[in-house]
């Protein structure tokens, strides 16, 4: 197997769970028939973390928590101005509803 499908499979498991420990992830992968060497497993986690897809933090000395990164999308300033202008135009299209 190439590394890309492995990485995708591992990410899908994490995404489905939302958050899990490294031990839970290894068990889940084993149930699916994927047994990874520890160095390969760590490399995949590192790659996913570098790509910004997951966050790995230590819970205890031997246990890591793995969770999907929440990516906040920045709204483009142009899009924000456009949206505000469209809202103003929409409100202005009702001439008889001015505040008293």
Buried (B, 14 or more C-beta within 10 A) or exposed (E): EEEEEBBEBBBEBBEEBEEBBBEBBBEBBEEEEBEBEEEEBBBBBEBBBEEEBBBBEEEEEEEBBBBBBEEEEEEEEEEEEEEEEEEEEEEEEEEEEEEE
